[in-house]
């Protein structure tokens, strides 16, 4: 019998703009320790759903629960404090600061307002640096630690941003099209990173690259017109005729 409680779930979630429902009665269940990917064509509602989950948009109706706690009205920063972290479609880094400093600031940010206390003990700063160095190595960017983040390739910047998100040691990591704009040579590194992170984190992923989706996802939710069309393991989704015709193509 399945006893694992959801880490994150939505109940009849809706986001409406007048008569148009960008998210229309979505029931989503993210289980602990899984990589759960949401796919669908442009306009399917996946990004609107993502924004509701991260607190950027307030749903018109329905509920969002994080480990059973209702967070529907929690602001974005409140969700971070509860163990959610996210990356963005558009890279958001401190371009002039070094790669290591970007990670250190992300680690320091976990302290919230206490990060502004200039009289904090030295070991607190050392702990942030240690966290930054650990994640730097995990990202495979140790040899780039001292250079400004703005000098990284686009693909490396995307990887760094994911690293900044995990500095918070989140229970749930939300990634919004992490391979967006990446060159073909950088995509395998991001794919490996997400797969590795999936061993330690629960991940909700929005991604358009179907080869990545099929290779690393445990569960895939296919959205269409604001609703869930199909959900299941990669092979189940791959074999569904509606998905094959609408999203993957017959050659998939």
N, C-alpha and C positions, 0 to 999 in steps of 0.2 A: 504493500500500500504506500502511495506517495505521501510523505509527511513533511517534505521541505516547504516551508512557508515562503511566499514571494518576498524578494527584497524590495521590489518596486511594482506597484500595480495601479492601473487606472480602471475606474468603474464608470461606464457610460460617459466618457469624456467628450465634451463638445466645445468647439470654439467657433462662434458664428460672427460674421460681419454682415449685419442686416439679415437678409434672407439666405445669404450664402454661408454654408457650413464648411469651413476648411477642415475641421475635425468633427466627425459625425458619429457619436456613440461608440467610441473606441474602448474596448476592453483589452488591456495589455498586461501581461504577467512576466516580469523579469525574475528568473530564479537565481539564487546565489551561485557564484562560481561558473557562470555561463557567459558566452559571447552571443548576445542577442542583436540581430541586425534587422533594421527596417529599410525596406526598399520600395520602389514605386516610381512611376514616371513623374515628370514635372507637373506640379499641380495636384499630386495625389494626396497631399496633406502631411507628408512625413516631417517636413521642416516645421510646420505649424505645431504638430504634436511635440516635436523636440523642444520648441520654445515654451510650450505649456509645462513640460516636465522640468525645465531648468528655471522657471519662474520669470521668464521674459514676457510672457503673455498670461493673463488670468483667464482660465476657462470660463465659458459662458455657463456651463453646467457640468455636473459630474464631479468625481473625486480623484485625487492622486494620493496614494498611500506609500510611505517609505517605512518598511518593516512594521506595517500596521498603523503607523502614525499618520494622521491626515495632514498633508503639507500643501493642500490645494491653494491656500492663501499665504503660504510662506513666501517672502521675497527671495530673490536669487541668493543673496548673501546668507540668508538663514538656512537655505538648503545646503550650501557649502559647509556650514557649521555642523550640519547633521550627517555629513559624510558623502556628499555628491560633489563631483568635480567635472568640468567640461573643457573641451577645446572648441575652437571656432572655425567656420569655413574660411574666413579671412585671417591670415596670420596676424597675431597681436603680440609683439615682443618689444622689449626695450632695445631698440636697434643699436644705440651707441654704447650700451654696456656689454661687457664680455659675456660669453656663453655661460661661464660659471656664475657670474653675478646675476644673470637672469634666473638661474635655478636657485641661487641662495635667497633672492628676494621672494621667490615663490614659496620656498620653505619657511621663510620668516613670516610671510603673510598668513600662515596658519594660526599665528598667535593673535590675529585680529588687532584690536587697539593696543594690546600690550607690546606689539612690534614697535610702537612709537616711544616706548619708554627707554630713554637713553641711559638710564642707570641700571639696566638689567645686567645680570651677572655675565661674565665673559664666557662661561661654559654654554650659555644659551646660544650665543653667536657661533661658537665652535660646533654645536650640535647642528645648526643650520648648514654650516659649511660641510660637515660630514655627510648630511643628507644630500646636499648638492653634488658632492663628489661621487657618492654611491650611484645616484641617478645618471650622472654624466657618463660613468663607465657603462651603465646598462644601455644607454642610448648609443654607445659606440662613438662618442664625440670627445673623448678625453684628449685627443691630440688637437682639438679645436678650442680647448677651455679658455684660453686667454684672448682670443680674437673677438672683435665686436660681433654681436649676433647678426647685424645687418650685412656682414660679409659672408655669411653662410649661403650655400645654395638654397633655392626655394625648398627643395626636398628636405634639407637638413634643418631649415627653420621650422618646417611642419613637425619634424621629429622632436625638436627642442620644445615646441609648444606642448606636445603630448607629455614630455618629461616634466614641464612646469605644472601640468595638471596633476600628475601623480605625486608631486612633492607634498601634497596635502594628505597622502596616504588614504585616499577615499575608499569607501565601501563600494561605491558605484561610480564608474568612469563613463562619461557620455562624450562620444566623439562624433562631430558633425562633418562628414565627408573629409576625413583626414588626408586622403590622397588627391584632393582637389587641386588641380594645377601642377601636379608633380610630373616630372619627366619619367619616361619609362625606366630609366636606370635607377631612379630613387624608390620606385614603388616596392620592389622586393624587400628593401630594408624596413619600410613602414609596415609591410605585411608581417614580417618576422617579429617586429616589435609588438604589434597588437596581439599576435599569437602568444608571445611570451608573457605579456601583461595579463592575458586571460588566465594564466595559471595562478595569479595572485589577486586579481580583481574581477569583480563582475563588470561587464562592459555592455553598454547600449551603443550601437554603432549605426549611423546612417551612412550608406556608401552606395555609389553608383557603379563601381567596378565589379562586375559579376564574378570574375575569376577570383578576386579577393573574397567576396561574400561567400562563395561556395566552398572556399578552401579553409576558412577559419571560423565560420559561424557554427554554433550549436543549434540555435533556433533562428528562423527567418520569418519575419512578418511582412507580408506584401500588402501595401495599401493602394487603394484606388478610389478616387473621388471622396476622400475624407474617411473612408471606412476600411476595415480589414477585409481583404479579399481572400487570402490564404495564409495559414500559419503552420509551421512544422519544421522538421529537420531538413537540411539542404536537399537531400535526395527526394523527399516528398514534394518540396516546392519545385524542384527541377522537373519532376515528372507530371506536375499539374498542367493540363492542357491550356488553361486560361493564362497561366504564368508564361508558359512557353511561347504562346502566340503574342501576348501583350508586352512582355518585358525581356525575356531571354532570347527569343528567336529559336527557330526549329533546330539550329545547329548547336544549341547549348547542351 
